[in-house]
Structure formats: structure tokens, C-alpha cells
Amino acid sequence: MAAPTPAAVAASRRKRAFDILMSFGALILFLPLLLTIAMLVRLETPGPVLFRQRRTGLNGSIFTVFKFRTMTVTEDGDTVRQATVGDARVTALGAVLRRFSLDELPQVLNVLRGEMSLIGPRPHAVAHDETWGKQVPGYELRFRAKPGLTGYAAVCGFRGEVRELQAIIDRVESDNEYIDTWSFTLDMKIVWRTLPLIFTDARAY
């Protein structure tokens, strides 16, 4: 897969400064919550506190994403099964964490490391990238920006399990529209639209 040319969104110093400031602030603010969740995950089921999985970042580079473990499995191979409604692999605590997107909080570390941004295309497992990249036109163009904790596709409703190919086509189109029309003002609008989804998004499971 040829590396696409980074767009303005990837080169913005203002965006990177905002990422560092906000993610560092979130790390300090939510530190007690992070420690509490880590303890509860450890107590609930055997296994690591953090779930690590390879994802595709800017220019197709591979990085390891951090999440709180919410399942009894830690898949990161050639085949990765997406979470579904009522998925038996999801633990009781994991269901709560996923419902309110609390499992995503450790990704502030990915933002601080420069592998992710607060706003950008949501990263998929490498196995999914390889599959969908062969099926969806323009899929590789998503990699012109750093992946994000939230993004334009997510606030437009294109989040969650991909049950049919059209779902990922819509997501990719939204991701590329975000990259092509990016502005710092657009990022602020996405942040604002993300807040209510923390409590009301039915696709978080």
C-alpha cells in the first residue's frame, strides 16, 4: 500500500499543541479514575489491565494502541472479530466502560506520544485495514491524518460494528471529507458534538 501524502491536518502545529495540552490535562484530571478502573479490571478477570493492539497511523505507520481491557480475549492477529451487541467476550465491567467510552481513556498516552490526535479518523485493527483496504475505494487516504480518539465519522453516526460494506464506505467517505476540509474550527465543532455521545450513543457497546 503506497503511503498517501499527509494533508494540512497532519502538519498543523496548532493542532499538535492542542493535543498535547488537552491530553496532558486529561491525564492529570482523570488520574484517580484511571487508577480506579485499572484496579477494577485487575480484580474482575485474569489478564492484563491494558489491551494493546496494532493499529495503522499516519502515512500507514503501525503503532500500538492502548485501551482498558474490556474482554476476556486480547485479539491482535490476522483475524480480529469486532464487538457485537451482547458479545459474550465482553466482561460486566467492560460493558460499562465501553458504554461510556471509558475504555478509550488510556489513548491519551498515544496522543502524547504523537501517534494519535484527539480528533481524526478512528483507527482500526491492522487485520481490518488489510481487508477493507482491498474493498473500499480511497480507504488508504484515511492515513493522511493521525487517527483520533474521536472524529467526524463518529459524530455523523458512522461508529460501531460494521455489519455491511456500505457502513465502512460511509465511514471512509466521512474520514476523507474531514481531512480534505479540515480546519481547527472543525475540530472544535467535533469536540462539542462528541460530548453528548459519551452518554447517548447507542453504538457504544
Wavefront OBJ file of the C-alpha trace (Angstrom):
o trace
v 0.000 0.000 0.000
v 1.563 3.284 -1.107
v 1.844 5.948 1.580
v -0.538 8.861 0.881
v 0.694 12.437 1.113
v -0.068 13.975 4.540
v -2.660 16.745 4.436
v -2.706 20.071 6.276
v -4.385 18.427 9.251
v -1.251 16.336 9.857
v 1.129 19.302 9.645
v -0.725 21.754 11.903
v 1.378 22.876 14.865
v -1.704 24.421 16.428
v -3.498 21.082 16.359
v -0.493 19.302 17.870
v -0.194 21.902 20.637
v -3.899 21.471 21.424
v -3.432 17.686 21.533
v -0.553 17.924 23.994
v -2.236 20.477 26.240
v -5.593 18.698 26.417
v -4.277 15.133 26.712
v -1.796 16.082 29.435
v -4.568 17.915 31.286
v -6.879 14.914 30.915
v -4.180 12.581 32.208
v -3.775 14.661 35.366
v -7.509 15.290 35.830
v -8.571 11.683 35.336
v -5.612 10.023 37.063
v -7.689 8.876 40.081
v -10.333 7.469 37.708
v -7.691 5.757 35.591
v -6.160 4.097 38.653
v -9.570 3.018 39.934
v -10.544 1.470 36.605
v -7.175 -0.277 36.375
v -7.700 -1.807 39.822
v -11.241 -2.959 38.966
v -10.129 -4.544 35.686
v -7.381 -6.380 37.511
v -9.804 -7.659 40.168
v -12.593 -8.710 37.806
v -10.877 -11.182 35.485
v -7.382 -12.614 34.948
v -5.298 -10.841 32.343
v -3.588 -7.535 31.652
v -5.166 -4.228 32.648
v -4.359 -2.642 29.297
v -5.387 -4.058 25.953
v -2.752 -3.476 23.280
v -3.442 -3.850 19.598
v -1.668 -2.866 16.394
v -3.357 -0.037 14.517
v -2.475 1.939 11.400
v -1.461 5.563 11.843
v -0.225 8.500 9.800
v 1.214 7.508 6.421
v 0.426 3.863 7.085
v 2.825 3.537 10.023
v 1.920 0.838 12.552
v 1.637 1.689 16.243
v 0.257 0.019 19.369
v -2.961 1.488 20.718
v -3.754 1.395 24.448
v -7.204 0.679 25.887
v -8.524 -0.728 29.132
v -9.188 -4.417 28.621
v -12.940 -4.990 28.333
v -12.975 -8.569 27.028
v -11.760 -11.979 28.065
v -9.651 -12.101 24.880
v -6.894 -9.863 23.502
v -7.007 -10.459 19.753
v -4.307 -8.979 17.543
v -3.698 -11.450 14.752
v -4.625 -11.934 11.128
v -8.286 -12.210 12.142
v -9.887 -9.834 14.647
v -13.614 -10.160 15.411
v -15.436 -6.912 16.112
v -17.514 -6.475 19.246
v -21.223 -7.104 18.707
v -24.371 -6.411 20.717
v -24.460 -8.840 23.635
v -20.952 -10.096 22.853
v -20.136 -12.875 25.334
v -16.466 -11.885 25.300
v -17.225 -8.543 26.981
v -16.934 -8.596 30.767
v -19.509 -6.994 33.092
v -17.165 -4.113 33.903
v -16.101 -3.959 30.264
v -19.689 -3.375 29.166
v -19.879 -0.293 31.410
v -16.524 1.017 30.253
v -17.461 0.574 26.605
v -20.905 2.134 27.083
v -19.335 5.392 28.284
v -16.145 5.101 26.175
v -14.037 4.967 29.351
v -12.018 2.113 27.867
v -10.575 4.653 25.416
v -9.027 6.900 28.109
v -5.542 5.293 28.007
v -5.260 6.528 24.418
v -4.285 9.939 25.801
v -0.876 8.244 26.099
v -0.940 7.584 22.342
v -1.793 11.252 21.802
v 1.077 12.430 23.997
v 3.450 10.101 22.123
v 2.367 11.697 18.838
v 0.850 8.504 17.429
v -2.709 9.804 17.623
v -4.601 13.082 17.755
v -7.655 13.944 19.814
v -9.589 14.387 16.562
v -9.099 12.249 13.468
v -10.209 9.059 11.730
v -10.772 6.300 14.286
v -8.023 3.657 13.938
v -8.973 0.107 13.030
v -7.156 -3.130 13.742
v -4.477 -3.856 11.151
v -6.348 -7.004 10.088
v -9.420 -4.882 9.291
v -7.342 -2.317 7.402
v -5.945 -5.044 5.195
v -9.420 -6.411 4.442
v -11.285 -3.141 3.952
v -8.384 -1.562 2.084
v -8.996 -4.054 -0.734
v -12.737 -3.414 -0.813
v -13.256 0.323 -0.271
v -12.059 2.959 -2.775
v -9.981 5.678 -1.117
v -9.505 3.694 2.080
v -5.759 4.389 2.224
v -6.444 8.144 2.046
v -7.584 7.969 5.681
v -3.915 7.677 6.585
v -3.173 11.263 5.523
v -4.040 12.254 9.098
v -3.258 10.860 12.510
v -6.016 8.655 13.897
v -8.122 10.231 16.617
v -9.900 9.496 19.892
v -12.998 10.800 18.176
v -13.680 12.043 14.686
v -16.061 13.413 12.106
v -17.314 9.962 11.098
v -18.128 9.141 14.729
v -20.225 12.272 15.299
v -22.003 11.637 11.993
v -23.180 8.260 13.279
v -20.675 6.019 11.499
v -19.363 4.193 14.533
v -19.533 0.675 15.903
v -19.848 -2.730 14.316
v -19.509 -2.926 10.535
v -22.303 -5.287 9.518
v -22.229 -4.481 5.813
v -19.708 -2.988 3.420
v -21.705 0.231 2.981
v -21.111 1.051 6.650
v -17.348 1.222 6.200
v -17.735 3.029 2.861
v -19.738 5.764 4.621
v -17.147 5.939 7.398
v -14.256 6.269 4.966
v -16.042 8.972 2.978
v -16.597 10.949 6.181
v -12.964 10.497 7.241
v -11.693 11.766 3.905
v -14.140 14.665 3.909
v -12.770 15.649 7.321
v -9.185 15.543 6.064
v -9.968 17.452 2.862
v -11.928 20.218 4.626
v -10.016 20.293 7.904
v -9.762 23.426 9.994
v -9.138 23.999 13.687
v -12.704 25.296 13.938
v -13.969 21.977 12.566
v -12.030 20.153 15.285
v -13.717 22.283 17.962
v -17.137 21.508 16.474
v -16.361 17.788 16.577
v -15.270 18.041 20.222
v -18.546 19.768 21.066
v -20.617 17.177 19.190
v -18.706 14.317 20.846
v -19.634 15.281 24.425
v -23.292 14.193 24.348
v -22.358 10.941 22.586
v -20.499 9.834 25.720
v -23.899 9.309 27.362
v -26.293 8.741 24.460
v -24.520 6.841 21.669
v -26.371 3.544 21.161
v -23.465 2.301 19.009
v -21.118 2.162 22.022
v -21.123 -1.481 23.113
l 1 2 3 4 5 6 7 8 9 10 11 12 13 14 15 16 17 18 19 20 21 22 23 24 25 26 27 28 29 30 31 32 33 34 35 36 37 38 39 40 41 42 43 44 45 46 47 48 49 50 51 52 53 54 55 56 57 58 59 60 61 62 63 64 65 66 67 68 69 70 71 72 73 74 75 76 77 78 79 80 81 82 83 84 85 86 87 88 89 90 91 92 93 94 95 96 97 98 99 100 101 102 103 104 105 106 107 108 109 110 111 112 113 114 115 116 117 118 119 120 121 122 123 124 125 126 127 128 129 130 131 132 133 134 135 136 137 138 139 140 141 142 143 144 145 146 147 148 149 150 151 152 153 154 155 156 157 158 159 160 161 162 163 164 165 166 167 168 169 170 171 172 173 174 175 176 177 178 179 180 181 182 183 184 185 186 187 188 189 190 191 192 193 194 195 196 197 198 199 200 201 202 203 204 205
